Amino acid sequence: MFGTTFNCNCGMQITRLQKAWQVLLALTLFFAGIYFAKPILAPLAFALLFSLLLMPMCRKLESWGLHRALAITLCILTFLAVISGIIFLITWQVKDLASDLGNVEYRLKSAFEDIKDYIAEHFSISKSKQDQILKSTENPASWVASLGLSFFSTFLDFILMLVYVFMMMFYRNHIRNFILKIIPRREKGNAEEAIATIEKVSQHYIMGMGMMIASLWIMYSIGFSILGLKNAIFFAILCGLLELAPFVGNLVGNILAATMALTQGGGLSMVVGVLIVYSLVQLIQSYILQPLVVGNEVNINPLFTIVGLVVGELLWGISGMVLILPILAIAKIICDHIEELKPYGFLLGNPPTKHSKLRNKMDDIGRKKRSRSK
């Protein structure tokens, strides 16, 4: 009898070990597949988000009697016009920044020489040796070729993404029916609810992020202009766009602005001013803008947001950092609608916390605003 029990326990342990290895192998293959399939999956993921964003406008145009293909084309042209406007604004500011590059370059070289002196003094690496190391890593021809290839590849991905957007919007009913056909009949109602929730949350998130970024542009422009920072609008646009990568992007943008303040001779007082502007804008963003225009639909735990940013950057670079939050939000919605996966949806979400009265008031206003827009 003891032998039978022992054999039974050993068999159960072996089975558990096999399952653990199977899960580990499946995860390894999953992440490896995502990594190597980036050229295919990244444009598809962006196309899915932008098609969801343009869907309300497309449906409105179709309700006016326009053919679906024409309505989608007008939506894409509107999207391109907005992108072109942002690029024009950035280019305009870069021209102003380029006119001041001579002074900035002189100050950067001076700061770089101070760093080289510090290394030579504290680490016993002479300046000539440091120059040799830097020259060995410099290859201007390969750098320019790599930059040109990267730009061309990005342009092709953008064109491919627009084609995907058109196709996804044109065949949206066909794709929806396919998803419902592969789901068991008893789960169709739940699946339809999940699809509707994913569409609603994605639209609110992308539109809310657009409004929040525009608000950040205005606030940073005012703050940096009051401080006297040169090219304030450029750095305001940069800080706003970098908000697409939560936590990390906005901080990086403000560090660049503070560094530029030093190179412009603004001194420590301007750097402190940049940090104060950053803190005030973050306070307004967290307690007013985010609950008002974005809401709590993308309710992802900050721990998993940070982990997701790291994983996204490792797998897909900047594209992964931008896409990871809406992907996690969609994954949470799917988990919340599947009984066996609900614990994982709970884990991905934020634990219930007691917010301040101001935050709760903004949440209520935001919910009422979004309910009226349905």
C-alpha positions as CSV (number, residue, x, y, z in Angstrom):
1,M,0.0,0.0,0.0
2,F,2.9,2.4,0.9
3,G,4.5,1.6,-2.5
4,T,1.2,2.4,-4.3
5,T,0.9,5.7,-2.5
6,F,4.5,6.6,-3.2
7,N,4.1,5.8,-6.9
8,C,0.9,7.9,-7.0
9,N,2.7,10.9,-5.5
10,C,5.6,10.5,-7.8
11,G,3.3,10.3,-10.8
12,M,1.5,13.5,-9.7
13,Q,4.8,15.4,-9.2
14,I,6.0,14.3,-12.7
15,T,2.7,15.4,-14.2
16,R,3.0,18.8,-12.5
17,L,6.6,19.1,-13.7
18,Q,5.6,18.3,-17.2
19,K,2.9,20.9,-17.2
20,A,5.3,23.5,-15.8
21,W,7.7,22.7,-18.6
22,Q,5.0,22.9,-21.2
23,V,3.9,26.3,-19.9
24,L,7.5,27.5,-19.9
25,L,8.0,26.2,-23.4
26,A,4.7,27.8,-24.6
27,L,5.7,31.2,-23.2
28,T,9.2,31.0,-24.7
29,L,7.8,30.2,-28.1
30,F,5.1,32.9,-27.8
31,F,7.6,35.7,-27.0
32,A,10.1,34.4,-29.6
33,G,7.3,34.4,-32.2
34,I,6.2,38.0,-31.3
35,Y,9.9,39.1,-31.4
36,F,10.6,37.7,-34.9
37,A,7.1,38.6,-36.3
38,K,7.5,42.3,-35.5
39,P,7.6,43.4,-39.2
40,I,4.2,41.8,-39.6
41,L,2.5,42.3,-36.3
42,A,3.5,45.9,-35.4
43,P,1.8,47.5,-38.5
44,L,-1.2,45.3,-37.9
45,A,-1.4,46.3,-34.2
46,F,-1.2,50.1,-35.1
47,A,-3.7,49.6,-37.9
48,L,-6.2,48.0,-35.5
49,L,-5.9,50.9,-33.0
50,F,-6.3,53.6,-35.7
51,S,-9.2,51.8,-37.4
52,L,-11.0,51.6,-34.0
53,L,-10.3,55.4,-33.6
54,L,-11.6,56.3,-37.0
55,M,-14.7,53.9,-36.8
56,P,-17.1,56.5,-35.3
57,M,-16.3,59.0,-38.0
58,C,-16.6,56.4,-40.7
59,R,-20.0,55.2,-39.4
60,K,-21.2,58.8,-39.3
61,L,-20.2,59.4,-43.0
62,E,-21.9,56.1,-44.0
63,S,-25.1,57.2,-42.2
64,W,-25.1,60.2,-44.5
65,G,-25.3,58.0,-47.5
66,L,-21.6,57.7,-48.5
67,H,-20.2,54.5,-49.9
68,R,-18.1,52.6,-47.3
69,A,-14.9,52.9,-49.4
70,L,-15.4,56.6,-49.9
71,A,-16.1,57.1,-46.2
72,I,-13.0,55.2,-45.2
73,T,-10.9,57.2,-47.7
74,L,-12.1,60.5,-46.2
75,C,-11.3,59.2,-42.7
76,I,-7.8,58.2,-43.7
77,L,-7.2,61.6,-45.5
78,T,-8.3,63.4,-42.3
79,F,-5.9,61.3,-40.2
80,L,-3.1,62.1,-42.7
81,A,-3.9,65.8,-42.4
82,V,-3.6,65.7,-38.6
83,I,-0.3,63.8,-38.9
84,S,1.0,66.3,-41.5
85,G,0.0,69.2,-39.2
86,I,2.0,67.7,-36.3
87,I,5.0,67.1,-38.6
88,F,4.8,70.7,-39.9
89,L,4.7,72.0,-36.4
90,I,7.8,70.0,-35.3
91,T,9.7,70.9,-38.5
92,W,8.9,74.6,-38.0
93,Q,10.3,74.4,-34.4
94,V,13.4,72.3,-35.5
95,K,14.3,75.1,-37.9
96,D,14.3,77.6,-35.1
97,L,16.3,75.1,-33.0
98,A,18.9,74.7,-35.8
99,S,19.6,78.4,-35.8
100,D,20.8,78.2,-32.2
101,L,22.8,74.9,-32.7
102,G,26.1,76.7,-32.9
103,N,25.9,78.0,-29.3
104,V,24.4,74.7,-28.1
105,E,27.2,72.8,-29.8
106,Y,29.9,75.0,-28.1
107,R,28.4,74.4,-24.7
108,L,28.0,70.7,-25.2
109,K,31.6,70.4,-26.3
110,S,32.7,72.3,-23.2
111,A,30.6,70.0,-21.0
112,F,32.0,67.0,-22.8
113,E,35.6,68.2,-22.2
114,D,34.8,68.6,-18.5
115,I,33.5,64.9,-18.5
116,K,36.7,63.8,-20.2
117,D,38.8,65.6,-17.6
118,Y,36.9,64.0,-14.8
119,I,37.4,60.5,-16.3
120,A,41.1,61.2,-16.8
121,E,41.5,62.4,-13.2
122,H,39.5,59.7,-11.4
123,F,39.8,56.7,-13.6
124,S,43.3,57.1,-15.0
125,I,42.2,57.0,-18.6
126,S,44.0,59.8,-20.5
127,K,42.1,62.1,-22.9
128,S,44.1,60.8,-25.9
129,K,43.1,57.2,-24.9
130,Q,39.4,58.3,-24.6
131,D,39.7,59.9,-28.1
132,Q,41.1,56.7,-29.5
133,I,38.1,54.7,-28.0
134,L,35.6,57.2,-29.4
135,K,37.2,57.1,-32.9
136,S,37.2,53.4,-33.0
137,T,33.4,53.4,-32.4
138,E,32.7,56.1,-35.0
139,N,31.7,55.3,-38.5
140,P,29.8,58.1,-40.1
141,A,29.2,56.3,-43.4
142,S,27.5,53.3,-41.7
143,W,25.6,55.6,-39.4
144,V,24.1,57.6,-42.3
145,A,23.3,54.4,-44.2
146,S,21.6,52.9,-41.2
147,L,19.6,56.1,-40.6
148,G,18.5,56.2,-44.2
149,L,17.5,52.5,-44.2
150,S,15.6,53.0,-40.9
151,F,13.7,56.0,-42.4
152,F,12.8,54.1,-45.5
153,S,11.6,51.0,-43.5
154,T,9.4,53.3,-41.3
155,F,7.9,54.9,-44.3
156,L,7.0,51.5,-45.9
157,D,5.5,50.3,-42.5
158,F,3.4,53.5,-42.4
159,I,2.1,52.9,-45.9
160,L,1.4,49.3,-45.1
161,M,-0.4,50.3,-41.9
162,L,-2.7,52.6,-43.9
163,V,-3.6,49.7,-46.3
164,Y,-4.4,47.6,-43.2
165,V,-6.6,50.3,-41.8
166,F,-8.6,50.5,-45.0
167,M,-9.0,46.8,-45.2
168,M,-9.9,46.3,-41.5
169,M,-12.6,49.0,-41.7
170,F,-13.9,47.8,-45.1
171,Y,-14.2,44.2,-44.0
172,R,-15.1,44.9,-40.3
173,N,-18.4,43.0,-40.4
174,H,-16.8,40.0,-42.1
175,I,-14.1,39.9,-39.4
176,R,-16.6,40.3,-36.6
177,N,-18.7,37.5,-38.0
178,F,-15.7,35.3,-38.2
179,I,-14.8,35.8,-34.6
180,L,-18.4,35.0,-33.5
181,K,-18.4,31.9,-35.7
182,I,-15.4,30.3,-34.0
183,I,-16.9,30.9,-30.5
184,P,-19.3,28.4,-29.0
185,R,-23.0,29.3,-29.3
186,R,-23.5,29.6,-25.6
187,E,-20.7,32.2,-25.4
188,K,-21.8,34.4,-28.3
189,G,-23.5,37.0,-26.1
190,N,-20.5,37.3,-23.9
191,A,-18.2,37.6,-26.9
192,E,-20.3,40.3,-28.5
193,E,-20.2,42.2,-25.2
194,A,-16.4,41.8,-25.0
195,I,-16.0,43.0,-28.6
196,A,-18.2,46.1,-28.0
197,T,-16.2,46.9,-24.8
198,I,-12.9,46.5,-26.5
199,E,-14.0,48.9,-29.3
200,K,-15.4,51.4,-26.8
201,V,-12.4,51.4,-24.5
202,S,-9.9,51.6,-27.4
203,Q,-11.8,54.6,-28.9
204,H,-12.0,56.4,-25.5
205,Y,-8.3,55.7,-24.8
206,I,-7.0,56.9,-28.1
207,M,-9.2,60.0,-28.4
208,G,-8.6,60.8,-24.7
209,M,-4.8,60.4,-25.2
210,G,-5.0,62.8,-28.2
211,M,-6.9,65.4,-26.1
212,M,-4.5,65.0,-23.2
213,I,-1.4,65.3,-25.4
214,A,-2.8,68.5,-26.9
215,S,-3.5,69.8,-23.4
216,L,0.1,69.0,-22.4
217,W,1.4,70.9,-25.4
218,I,-0.5,74.0,-24.2
219,M,0.6,73.7,-20.5
220,Y,4.2,73.0,-21.3
221,S,4.4,75.8,-23.9
222,I,3.1,78.3,-21.3
223,G,5.4,77.0,-18.6
224,F,8.5,76.8,-20.7
225,S,7.8,80.2,-22.3
226,I,7.4,81.8,-18.8
227,L,10.8,80.4,-17.8
228,G,12.4,81.8,-20.9
229,L,13.5,78.5,-22.4
230,K,14.4,78.8,-26.1
231,N,12.3,76.7,-28.5
232,A,9.8,76.2,-25.8
233,I,7.1,75.0,-28.2
234,F,9.4,72.3,-29.6
235,F,10.1,70.9,-26.1
236,A,6.4,71.1,-25.2
237,I,5.5,69.1,-28.3
238,L,8.3,66.6,-27.5
239,C,7.2,66.2,-23.9
240,G,3.6,65.7,-25.0
241,L,4.3,63.1,-27.7
242,L,6.6,61.2,-25.3
243,E,3.5,60.8,-23.0
244,L,2.6,57.9,-25.4
245,A,5.1,55.9,-23.3
246,P,3.7,56.1,-19.8
247,F,5.9,57.1,-16.9
248,V,9.1,57.0,-18.9
249,G,8.4,59.2,-21.9
250,N,7.3,62.4,-20.2
251,L,10.2,62.3,-17.8
252,V,12.7,61.8,-20.6
253,G,11.3,64.8,-22.4
254,N,11.6,67.0,-19.4
255,I,15.2,65.8,-18.7
256,L,16.1,66.9,-22.3
257,A,14.4,70.2,-21.7
258,A,16.4,70.7,-18.5
259,T,19.6,69.7,-20.3
260,M,18.9,72.2,-23.0
261,A,18.3,74.9,-20.4
262,L,21.8,74.3,-19.1
263,T,23.3,74.5,-22.6
264,Q,21.5,77.7,-23.2
265,G,23.1,79.2,-20.1
266,G,19.9,79.3,-18.1
267,G,21.7,78.0,-15.0
268,L,20.4,76.0,-12.1
269,S,17.4,78.3,-11.6
270,M,16.0,77.5,-15.0
271,V,16.6,73.7,-14.5
272,V,14.7,73.9,-11.2
273,G,12.0,75.9,-13.0
274,V,11.7,73.1,-15.7
275,L,11.3,70.5,-12.9
276,I,8.6,72.6,-11.2
277,V,6.7,72.9,-14.4
278,Y,7.0,69.2,-14.9
279,S,5.7,68.5,-11.4
280,L,2.7,70.9,-11.8
281,V,1.8,69.5,-15.2
282,Q,1.9,65.9,-13.8
283,L,-0.3,67.0,-10.9
284,I,-2.9,68.5,-13.3
285,Q,-2.6,65.5,-15.6
286,S,-3.1,62.9,-12.9
287,Y,-6.0,64.6,-11.0
288,I,-7.9,66.5,-13.7
289,L,-6.9,65.6,-17.3
290,Q,-6.6,61.8,-17.0
291,P,-10.0,61.1,-15.2
292,L,-11.7,63.8,-17.3
293,V,-10.6,62.9,-20.9
294,V,-9.1,59.4,-20.6
295,G,-11.0,57.9,-17.6
296,N,-10.4,54.6,-15.9
297,E,-11.2,52.3,-18.8
298,V,-7.5,51.5,-19.2
299,N,-7.3,50.4,-15.6
300,I,-3.9,48.7,-15.6
301,N,-1.9,48.1,-12.4
302,P,1.2,50.4,-12.5
303,L,3.4,47.4,-11.7
304,F,2.3,45.6,-14.9
305,T,2.4,48.9,-16.8
306,I,6.1,49.2,-16.0
307,V,6.8,45.5,-16.7
308,G,4.9,45.8,-19.9
309,L,7.0,48.8,-21.0
310,V,10.2,46.9,-20.3
311,V,9.0,43.8,-22.2
312,G,7.5,45.9,-25.0
313,E,10.8,47.8,-25.5
314,L,12.8,44.5,-25.5
315,L,10.5,42.9,-28.0
316,W,9.5,45.8,-30.4
317,G,11.5,48.8,-29.2
318,I,9.6,52.2,-29.2
319,S,6.6,50.6,-31.0
320,G,6.3,48.1,-28.2
321,M,6.3,50.8,-25.6
322,V,3.6,52.8,-27.4
323,L,1.4,49.7,-28.0
324,I,1.8,47.9,-24.7
325,L,-0.8,49.8,-22.7
326,P,-3.8,49.4,-25.1
327,I,-2.7,45.7,-25.6
328,L,-2.8,45.1,-21.9
329,A,-6.2,46.9,-21.7
330,I,-7.6,44.6,-24.4
331,A,-6.1,41.5,-22.6
332,K,-7.7,42.6,-19.4
333,I,-11.1,43.0,-21.1
334,I,-10.8,39.5,-22.6
335,C,-9.8,38.0,-19.2
336,D,-12.7,39.7,-17.5
337,H,-15.2,38.1,-19.9
338,I,-13.8,34.5,-19.6
339,E,-14.6,32.8,-16.3
340,E,-11.4,30.8,-16.1
341,L,-9.3,33.9,-16.8
342,K,-11.0,36.4,-14.5
343,P,-8.3,36.1,-11.7
344,Y,-5.7,37.2,-14.3
345,G,-7.9,40.2,-15.3
346,F,-8.2,41.1,-11.6
347,L,-4.4,40.9,-11.3
348,L,-3.8,43.1,-14.3
349,G,-6.2,45.8,-12.9
350,N,-5.8,48.4,-10.3
351,P,-6.8,47.5,-6.7
352,P,-9.6,49.7,-5.4
353,T,-8.2,52.7,-3.7
354,K,-9.6,55.7,-2.0
355,H,-8.9,58.8,-4.2
356,S,-9.0,62.4,-3.1
357,K,-12.3,64.3,-3.4
358,L,-10.9,66.2,-6.4
359,R,-10.0,63.0,-8.2
360,N,-13.4,61.4,-7.4
361,K,-15.2,64.6,-8.7
362,M,-13.2,64.5,-12.0
363,D,-14.0,60.8,-12.3
364,D,-17.7,61.5,-12.0
365,I,-17.6,64.4,-14.5
366,G,-15.6,62.2,-16.9
367,R,-18.1,59.3,-16.6
368,K,-21.1,61.6,-17.2
369,K,-19.3,63.2,-20.2
370,R,-18.5,59.8,-21.8
371,S,-22.0,58.4,-21.1
372,R,-23.6,61.4,-23.0
373,S,-21.2,60.8,-25.9
374,K,-22.5,57.2,-26.4
